[in-house]
């Protein structure tokens, strides 16, 4: 399974929703980077993605986007193959 990395904050409902979907699809471990605890990580996230909002989700080296992007990818049938690597 491809590694999943997610930039998050503790109270973000979209982060919680995205994590729940990933768990439903069999992801056992998410490398969670809390930007609310470390502002330099938010700066790194913005530099990588060009986006300021969380979550920002990476599967392997691919930037999937935010929660809505992840949901759309799943609805198109693209999430499972991406997770499978």
RAPEHU-V657770 format. One record per residue. N is the residue number from 0. RES is the residue in one letter. PSI is psi in whole degrees, 0 to 359 (NA if undefined). OMEGA is omega in whole degrees, 0 to 359 (none if undefined). NEAR is the number of other C-alpha atoms within 12 Angstrom. Layout:
n = (N,N)
res = (RES,RES)
psi = (PSI,PSI)
omega = (OMEGA,OMEGA)
near = (NEAR,NEAR)
//
This chain:
n = (0,1,2,3,4,5,6,7,8,9,10,11,12,13,14,15,16,17,18,19,20,21,22,23,24,25,26,27,28,29,30,31,32,33,34,35,36,37,38,39,40,41,42,43,44,45,46,47,48,49,50,51,52,53,54,55,56,57,58,59,60,61,62,63,64,65,66,67,68,69,70,71,72,73,74,75,76,77,78,79,80,81,82,83,84)
res = (X,X,X,X,X,X,X,X,X,X,X,X,X,X,X,X,X,X,X,X,X,X,X,X,X,X,X,X,X,X,X,X,X,X,X,X,X,X,X,X,X,X,X,X,X,X,X,X,X,X,X,X,X,X,X,X,X,X,X,X,X,X,X,X,X,X,X,X,X,X,X,X,X,X,X,X,X,X,X,X,X,X,X,X,X)
psi = (138,143,146,129,136,126,126,174,166,319,11,115,331,325,316,317,317,317,320,316,316,318,319,330,9,5,120,332,130,125,98,125,112,105,344,339,339,98,333,331,326,318,319,319,315,319,322,321,338,8,150,344,157,155,157,122,133,134,115,231,3,126,112,323,214,194,313,321,319,315,317,319,317,317,328,353,13,347,311,313,325,318,326,339,NA)
omega = (179,178,179,177,183,172,187,164,186,190,183,180,178,176,180,180,180,179,180,179,179,178,178,181,172,178,182,182,175,175,186,179,185,181,176,179,184,182,178,177,176,178,178,179,180,179,181,192,187,182,182,187,175,359,166,192,175,171,191,179,185,175,181,183,181,183,180,178,179,179,180,178,179,181,177,181,184,185,183,178,180,178,181,178,none)
near = (19,23,24,34,32,39,45,36,25,18,15,21,17,27,33,23,21,38,35,20,25,33,17,16,24,20,24,18,20,29,20,26,28,27,27,21,15,15,17,15,23,27,20,19,31,20,13,20,24,16,20,21,25,37,39,42,39,34,32,21,17,21,26,31,31,34,31,22,22,36,26,17,25,22,13,13,14,19,32,24,17,26,31,16,15)
//
